[in-house]
Amino acid sequence: MTKRIAILGSTGSVGRKALRVIDALGPEYVIIALSAHTSVELLAEQARRYRPKYIAITDAKHAAKVKDLVRDLDAEVLAGPESLVQIAELEDVDIVLTAVVGAAGLPSALSAAKKGKKLAIANKEPLVIAGELLTKTARENGGTILPVDSEHSAICQAMRSGSRREVSRIILTASGGPFRKAGIEDLQYVTLEQALAHPVWDMGPKITIDSATMMNKAFEVIEAHWLFDMPVEKIEVLVHPESIVHSLVEFVDGSVIAQMGQPDMCLPIQYALTYPARVAGIGKPLRLEEIGKLTFERPDFETFRALPLGYEVARTGGTAPVVFNAANEAAVQEFLAGAIEFVNIVELIERCLDKHTVKRQVALEELLEVDAWARKEVRNSLKQKAFSRRRHGDGQIQITI
């Protein structure tokens, strides 16, 4: 049976891996649409290879160049942020794989859910920002939400061993990032290069920084809460530096089902595309004798404050996760630009949360308004607060806010 696929964010890390997976799966997996934000040349190259019916460039000022590069192809070029929604609603698309960073991917994810499509989510924002709204929309319209990130894919697979009411807890695993053994004082001196040097995973810069702060795991707690309809109290995190056990589910009889595999995004991408079937693909087999040992430890909540903050936000619900996500995205951008220090990321997020009055059961438009408010609040905090700067012995500047 042919599966017709749209990849939103095809030029990013996950999008490129998804195309590799589809290459291996065979001709019954057909690319209908591809999208990018500004990567014009790569998008055109992908379009030339996969011959989709639709090509979208969300930054409309690049539309003319895209059209010129693919003028000999039989494809419709869409432009602007709304092009993602147009693709998500196409009748000739069965699976929408969304790997769009930030809140920009939320409207298209909701559109796919309203159309009752299979929605494979690689980016965390839709479920963090609008988990309640998105899962409810999919449920009411016969849609299916499948996680593409390795941890939630692992839980999805392990949950098939029992029913939801038989689950006693979900255990998300974390690599610990580059600062697993660091203390609070050590984080004061972190450089951008150190924060981007993830010991296991090859990811984009924003996600890599989220791993270094453990913000990604805080987001995953919120995601798991909505994806699996699980109370926050039943969701735990363990640091597992080998990144072989991608997550675990413990059932009421004491059984623990773990999903293991090589630390490679290709397997969770493939599982989302082939679900519920398993087929041969490009995933490498796991050889436990070569791994030698698997270790686990509790995360340091005192050093990595993003994680307990994530639990608090998950319990609060409403628009708190919107602020949590947007403020983090804005703060990470400032860190990547060299405007703040590593430790300032969580501080800025906490300031935004303190200033926000939580709203509940809000529509998409209100969620996006809160998202915009939080991003603006981060910028205002940086403008309004007087910075005190002092140089460390190595010449690095520390900014205190």
Secondary structure, DSSP 8 states (H G I E B T S, - for coil): --EEEEEETTTSHHHHHHHHHHHHH-TTEEEEEEEESS-HHHHHHHHHHH--SEEEESSGGGHHHHHHHTTTSS-EEEESTHHHHHHHT-TT-SEEEE---SGGGHHHHHHHHHTT-EEEE-SSHHHHHHHHHHHHHHHHTT-EEEE-SHHHHHHHHHGGGS-GGGEEEEEEEE--GGGTT--HHHHTT--HHHHT--SS----HHHHHHHHHTHHHHHHHHHHHHHTT--GGGEEEEE-TT--EEEEEEETTS-EEEEE--S-THHHHHHHHHTT-----S-----HHHH-----B---TTT-THHHHHHHHHHH-TTHHHHHHHHHHHHHHHHHTTSS-TTHHHHHHHHHHHH-----S--HHHHHHHHHHHHHHHHHHHHHS--EEEE-TTS-EEEE-
